[in-house]
């Protein structure tokens, strides 16, 4: 039984190695948060989470502190943690379907 498991793992590893890896510059992927300041109360939950995860996307600006997206391409593609944690739903991202479409186009562009 153990031998079958090892053989299966080996064939999976070999097939993964044979796949061509496509590198897409992060700046080509439009995935980063947008803040709706009509909804934002300046609680800075997004900034706290951003700093805790080490992403460094947000900074705080203004006399009345508010979050600002300063390093959009430091955002991890597909991550929506800050939006999910925002108590006022003030942070949005492109839809996952839109992201998939863009990534498909970029894979074609960079695979040539």
Beta strands, then each sheet from edge to edge (+ up, - down):
strand 1: 34-35
strand 2: 58-61
strand 3: 66-69
strand 4: 91-92
sheet 1: 1+ 4-
sheet 2: 2+ 3-
end
